């Protein structure tokens, strides 16, 4: 019995799909790569390729249809793995390779069909809409080619078509502006960097200043403790304390530090000074709230008193003239005031000439009359000054005569 790491690698011979074993192999090989469908966006490209790599290794695609010869005429010569070098291999070269087996009854043709079905099942509706309009580019004689479909997916996922090598380098040097755009999420930035590095590698390129770009990017974070941590790592690197630090190591320690701080709820936590300011602001708001409540209570009490007074007036207004006839009877000479009626004190008002709720000296009409009858003090002063002036002028005229 031949040894293999998975059922898909047990034989290089064509699979009989009429058997239960063959049917199960097809179902497993073509199942979606992830529960989260790929929408052909750059942010998910790295995860998509890594999931595909695992499936390809399991079913032998990396040693068959994904292994592209440098020279189609020499199939046993030098080759490149399409998953690692998709940026170096153009689509026409892949098409020429697919032509050699796509219509044959071979295991390679079956592997290509499995790969195509797997890729299609792993796309979201948005992803399928992007890809389906290029159907003629990933089919040969109307038969889908898994290798061509992969190339089209990469191309339409932004990185392959819109990012030249120089543009990728520019993005790596602008990580300090990228981190704020994703809410200072270090994990997302690391994934973004991994995607750019893979895009460079797929074109046979590398970055020599990646570590310095990472330091610059991490220091654009808003958490002071995290920045201090990164600056310490940068000093150690520049001083030669950690001369063998790789970009993978730096990304790993930055991610770990970020995740620990988030888990401990210390990420972007306020400093001691900021906490004092926040405490003062809270006290001010509390005091303001209390003042507003006190003012509201006083207004309510004032409104309540006014309402009681109005209620009393309305109560007496509703009484009939007969019931209030007694108020017109003058008091006897020796009668004491006030008298009590309906629980309230009453006095005889000489102005109104009837019993009222106020004393005569506090009668409003008398006060108004006094104010009206009181001569204007300023006007009296003016008249006095004018009289003195006339007298002075008359005296002066007599002296001249």
CORZI-V296089 format. One record per pair of residues at least 6 apart in sequence whose ideal C-beta (glycine too) atoms are under 6 Angstrom apart, sorted by the first residue. I is the first residue (numbers start at 1). J is the second residue. D is the distance in Angstrom with one decimal. If there is no record, write none. Layout:
i=I j=J d=D
i=I j=J d=D
//
This chain:
i=4 j=10 d=4.2
i=6 j=58 d=4.8
i=7 j=25 d=6.0
i=8 j=58 d=5.8
i=8 j=59 d=3.4
i=8 j=60 d=5.4
i=9 j=60 d=4.8
i=12 j=107 d=5.4
i=14 j=107 d=5.2
i=15 j=22 d=4.7
i=15 j=25 d=5.9
i=15 j=110 d=5.8
i=16 j=22 d=4.7
i=17 j=23 d=6.0
i=17 j=26 d=5.9
i=29 j=59 d=4.9
i=29 j=114 d=4.3
i=30 j=114 d=5.7
i=30 j=117 d=3.9
i=30 j=118 d=4.8
i=32 j=121 d=4.7
i=32 j=122 d=4.8
i=33 j=51 d=4.0
i=33 j=52 d=6.0
i=33 j=122 d=4.3
i=34 j=51 d=5.3
i=37 j=123 d=5.9
i=37 j=124 d=3.6
i=38 j=44 d=5.5
i=38 j=48 d=4.6
i=38 j=122 d=5.6
i=38 j=123 d=5.6
i=38 j=127 d=5.5
i=39 j=124 d=4.4
i=39 j=126 d=4.6
i=39 j=127 d=4.6
i=40 j=127 d=4.2
i=40 j=130 d=4.8
i=40 j=156 d=5.3
i=40 j=157 d=4.7
i=42 j=158 d=4.4
i=42 j=159 d=5.4
i=45 j=157 d=5.1
i=45 j=195 d=5.4
i=46 j=191 d=6.0
i=46 j=194 d=5.1
i=46 j=195 d=4.5
i=53 j=83 d=5.6
i=56 j=62 d=4.6
i=56 j=66 d=5.8
i=61 j=111 d=5.3
i=61 j=115 d=5.5
i=64 j=108 d=5.3
i=64 j=111 d=4.8
i=65 j=108 d=5.7
i=65 j=111 d=4.8
i=65 j=112 d=4.7
i=65 j=147 d=5.4
i=66 j=82 d=4.6
i=67 j=79 d=4.8
i=68 j=80 d=5.5
i=68 j=82 d=5.5
i=68 j=89 d=5.6
i=68 j=97 d=5.6
i=69 j=75 d=5.1
i=69 j=77 d=5.8
i=69 j=79 d=5.1
i=70 j=78 d=4.6
i=71 j=77 d=5.5
i=72 j=96 d=5.0
i=72 j=97 d=5.6
i=85 j=202 d=5.7
i=86 j=154 d=5.1
i=86 j=202 d=5.0
i=87 j=202 d=3.4
i=87 j=203 d=3.8
i=88 j=203 d=5.9
i=88 j=204 d=5.4
i=91 j=151 d=5.1
i=94 j=147 d=5.1
i=94 j=148 d=5.7
i=94 j=151 d=5.6
i=98 j=140 d=5.8
i=98 j=145 d=4.5
i=98 j=147 d=5.9
i=101 j=108 d=4.2
i=101 j=109 d=5.3
i=102 j=140 d=4.8
i=102 j=143 d=5.8
i=102 j=145 d=5.9
i=112 j=145 d=5.5
i=112 j=146 d=4.6
i=115 j=146 d=2.6
i=116 j=144 d=3.9
i=116 j=146 d=4.0
i=116 j=149 d=5.1
i=119 j=149 d=5.1
i=130 j=156 d=5.0
i=134 j=152 d=5.2
i=137 j=152 d=5.6
i=138 j=145 d=5.9
i=138 j=148 d=4.0
i=138 j=149 d=4.2
i=138 j=152 d=4.9
i=154 j=160 d=4.6
i=155 j=161 d=4.9
i=159 j=199 d=4.8
i=165 j=203 d=5.6
i=165 j=205 d=5.3
i=168 j=196 d=5.3
i=168 j=199 d=5.4
i=168 j=200 d=5.5
i=171 j=196 d=5.8
i=172 j=196 d=5.6
i=172 j=207 d=5.8
i=172 j=213 d=5.1
i=173 j=213 d=5.4
i=175 j=213 d=5.5
i=175 j=217 d=2.8
i=176 j=216 d=5.0
i=176 j=217 d=5.2
i=176 j=220 d=3.9
i=179 j=189 d=5.3
i=179 j=217 d=5.4
i=179 j=220 d=5.0
i=182 j=188 d=4.8
i=184 j=221 d=5.1
i=184 j=222 d=5.7
i=186 j=254 d=5.6
i=186 j=255 d=5.7
i=186 j=258 d=3.8
i=187 j=255 d=5.8
i=190 j=251 d=4.8
i=190 j=255 d=5.5
i=210 j=247 d=4.6
i=211 j=247 d=5.3
i=214 j=250 d=5.4
i=215 j=234 d=4.8
i=218 j=230 d=4.5
i=218 j=254 d=5.4
i=219 j=227 d=5.5
i=219 j=230 d=5.7
i=221 j=227 d=5.8
i=222 j=268 d=5.8
i=223 j=267 d=5.7
i=223 j=268 d=5.0
i=229 j=257 d=5.7
i=236 j=242 d=4.8
i=237 j=245 d=5.3
i=261 j=267 d=4.1
i=327 j=354 d=4.7
i=327 j=355 d=4.1
i=328 j=354 d=5.2
i=331 j=348 d=4.8
i=337 j=347 d=5.1
i=338 j=345 d=3.8
i=338 j=346 d=5.4
i=338 j=347 d=4.9
i=339 j=346 d=5.2
i=346 j=355 d=4.6
i=347 j=359 d=4.7
i=348 j=355 d=5.7
i=349 j=356 d=4.2
i=349 j=360 d=5.2
i=349 j=363 d=5.5
i=350 j=360 d=4.6
i=351 j=363 d=4.7
i=351 j=365 d=5.6
i=351 j=366 d=5.2
//
